[in-house]
Amino acid sequence: MEPFLGQIMWAGFPFAPQGWASCNGAVMPLEQNVALFSLLGTSFGGDGRTTFGLPDLGGAVAVGTSATRPIGQTLALGGPGAGAAAATGLVVPASIALQGIYPPRN
């Protein structure tokens, strides 16, 4: 199954597969990734003329969203109800799709 462009996945291996890039905050050349830039813009860095940044999800844990926990809200780990990642220090690397289906808005 082909991913959506910009789709993020967490996987149990320490590398980004072909067609994906690590979500490590790297700055990418805009000229080679115009479609991905059109989705991300400069939300994660870059100058918006020649470069843009990928998200830096090192140490992040995937958490669902809801009306009371909107996208982008950060959570303190290590308190009551903290998951196994906080308790054990386990970090599962994230990757972002550099190619794939351009996601429709409707």
Secondary structure, 3 states (H helix, E strand, C coil): CCCECCCEEECCCCCCCCCEEECECCEEEHHHCHHHHHHHCCCCCCCCCCEEECCECCCCCCCCCCCCCCCCCCCCCCCCCCCHHHHHCCCCCEEEECCCECCCCC
